[in-house]
Amino acid sequence: MGITQPGCDRRFRLPAELLLLVLLLSACAARTSRTADDLTTTTEVKIALLSDARVGGLRLDVKTSQGMVTLSGTVKSDAEARQAEAVARKVRGVRGVTSELKIQPQ
């Protein structure tokens, strides 16, 4: 049989609302930051692939999600596919590489 006094909850309401707001904003900032990092990682992987003499002339697609890079496109050999994967792995921010590269010898 507790007695509730009017205004008792108000003391805790404002700090709780502020805490909730801070947590929500930090989660949004972390998600936005990761997206920006993924865009940067994708760009850096594309630049690294274009700069590599063995795979630079290939038309490869790069997608990044949470640091995980996915390579897709067509290569002429297994060696080109392995080289593209190796180049991507060396880029800062890459947590892993998935290859969806198709091999079509000419």
C-alpha positions in Angstrom: 0.0 0.0 0.0 2.4 2.7 -1.1 1.4 6.3 -1.2 2.3 8.1 -4.3 3.0 11.8 -4.0 2.2 14.1 -6.9 5.4 15.2 -8.6 7.5 12.4 -7.2 8.1 11.0 -10.7 9.1 14.4 -12.2 12.4 14.3 -10.4 13.4 11.3 -12.4 11.6 12.0 -15.6 13.9 14.7 -17.0 17.1 12.8 -16.4 15.6 9.7 -17.9 14.4 11.6 -21.0 17.8 13.1 -21.4 19.5 9.8 -21.1 17.2 8.3 -23.7 17.8 11.2 -26.0 21.6 10.8 -25.7 21.4 7.1 -26.3 19.3 7.6 -29.4 21.5 10.3 -30.8 24.7 8.3 -30.2 23.2 5.3 -32.0 22.3 7.5 -35.0 25.8 9.0 -35.0 27.4 5.5 -35.0 25.2 4.3 -37.9 25.9 7.5 -39.9 29.6 7.2 -39.1 29.7 3.5 -40.3 27.9 4.4 -43.5 30.5 7.2 -44.2 33.3 4.7 -43.4 31.8 2.2 -45.8 31.6 4.8 -48.6 35.2 5.7 -48.0 36.3 2.1 -47.9 34.5 1.4 -51.2 36.2 4.3 -52.8 39.6 3.3 -51.5 39.2 -0.3 -52.7 38.2 0.9 -56.2 41.2 3.2 -56.3 43.5 0.4 -55.2 42.1 -2.0 -57.8 42.5 0.6 -60.6 46.0 1.3 -59.4 47.0 -2.4 -59.6 48.7 -3.3 -62.9 47.2 -6.8 -62.9 43.5 -5.9 -62.3 43.4 -2.2 -63.1 41.8 -2.6 -66.5 39.0 -4.9 -65.2 35.5 -3.6 -64.6 34.8 -4.7 -61.1 32.1 -3.6 -58.8 32.7 -3.0 -55.1 30.2 -2.8 -52.3 30.9 -2.4 -48.6 28.7 -3.0 -45.6 30.1 -2.6 -42.1 33.6 -3.0 -43.4 32.9 -6.2 -45.3 33.7 -5.8 -49.0 32.0 -7.7 -51.8 33.7 -7.8 -55.2 31.7 -8.7 -58.3 32.2 -8.7 -62.0 34.1 -10.7 -64.5 37.8 -11.7 -64.6 39.8 -13.7 -67.1 41.4 -16.1 -64.6 41.5 -17.4 -61.0 44.8 -15.6 -60.6 43.1 -12.2 -61.4 40.3 -13.0 -58.9 42.9 -13.8 -56.2 44.8 -10.7 -57.0 41.7 -8.5 -56.8 40.8 -10.0 -53.4 44.4 -9.5 -52.1 44.4 -5.9 -53.2 41.0 -5.3 -51.5 42.2 -6.9 -48.2 45.1 -4.5 -48.0 42.9 -1.4 -47.9 42.5 0.2 -44.5 39.0 -0.3 -43.0 38.4 -3.6 -44.8 37.3 -6.3 -42.3 36.8 -9.1 -44.9 36.3 -9.7 -48.6 33.7 -11.8 -50.3 34.2 -12.7 -53.9 31.3 -13.0 -56.3 33.8 -12.7 -59.3 33.0 -14.8 -62.3 35.8 -16.3 -64.4 35.4 -16.1 -68.1 38.6 -16.9 -70.0 38.9 -15.2 -73.4 
